[in-house]
Amino acid sequence: MTEYRTERIGRLIQEKIGALIVEGRIKDPRVNPFLSITRVSVSRDLVWAEVYVSSFRSEANIEHGVAGLQSAAGFIQAQLAAVMRIRQTPRLRFHADSSLKEGFDIIHKLDELKLDGLKRNESALPEQDGSQTSDGETH
C-alpha cells in the first residue's frame, strides 16, 4: 500500500510541477517552458521528493533550469501543499536528467543514417534513359 501511495504522490507532483512550468507561474528566467519533468521519486516516509528534469535543448540549459527550479523550490512546495491533501508536503530536490536530449540525438542520428542509406541505394541503381517499352524491351 505504501509503495502505491508514494507512486501516486510522485505522479501528482510531476503533473503539478509540469503545469507550473508550462503556465509560466515560476518567474525565474532560468526556468523555460521547454523543461520537462521526466519522473519523481518520493521517499517512503514522504519527506523528500527527487524530481528529475530534462529538455531536448543543451545540457547547460537543463542545468540552468534545475538551478532555477531549486531556487523556486519553496514556492513550488507551497503550490503543491495547496492541492495535495497530505500532512506534510515532501521537500523537493531537483536533478538534471539528460535522457530526453539523448533520445532526440539518437532519433536525429537514425534519421541521418536512413537518409545516407537511401542516397547510397539511389546511386547504386543503374540509370535508365526512359526508352524502355512496357514489355521491357529497349529501343
Rosetta blueprint (number, residue, H / E / L):
1 M L
2 T H
3 E H
4 Y H
5 R H
6 T H
7 E H
8 R H
9 I H
10 G H
11 R H
12 L H
13 I H
14 Q H
15 E H
16 K H
17 I H
18 G H
19 A H
20 L H
21 I H
22 V H
23 E L
24 G L
25 R L
26 I L
27 K L
28 D L
29 P L
30 R L
31 V L
32 N L
33 P L
34 F L
35 L L
36 S E
37 I E
38 T E
39 R E
40 V E
41 S E
42 V E
43 S L
44 R L
45 D L
46 L L
47 V L
48 W E
49 A E
50 E E
51 V E
52 Y E
53 V E
54 S E
55 S L
56 F L
57 R L
58 S L
59 E H
60 A H
61 N H
62 I H
63 E H
64 H H
65 G H
66 V H
67 A H
68 G H
69 L H
70 Q H
71 S H
72 A L
73 A H
74 G H
75 F H
76 I H
77 Q H
78 A H
79 Q H
80 L H
81 A H
82 A H
83 V H
84 M L
85 R L
86 I L
87 R L
88 Q L
89 T L
90 P L
91 R E
92 L E
93 R E
94 F E
95 H E
96 A E
97 D L
98 S L
99 S H
100 L H
101 K H
102 E H
103 G H
104 F H
105 D H
106 I H
107 I H
108 H H
109 K H
110 L H
111 D H
112 E H
113 L H
114 K H
115 L H
116 D H
117 G H
118 L H
119 K H
120 R H
121 N H
122 E H
123 S H
124 A H
125 L L
126 P L
127 E L
128 Q L
129 D L
130 G L
131 S L
132 Q E
133 T L
134 S L
135 D L
136 G L
137 E L
138 T E
139 H L
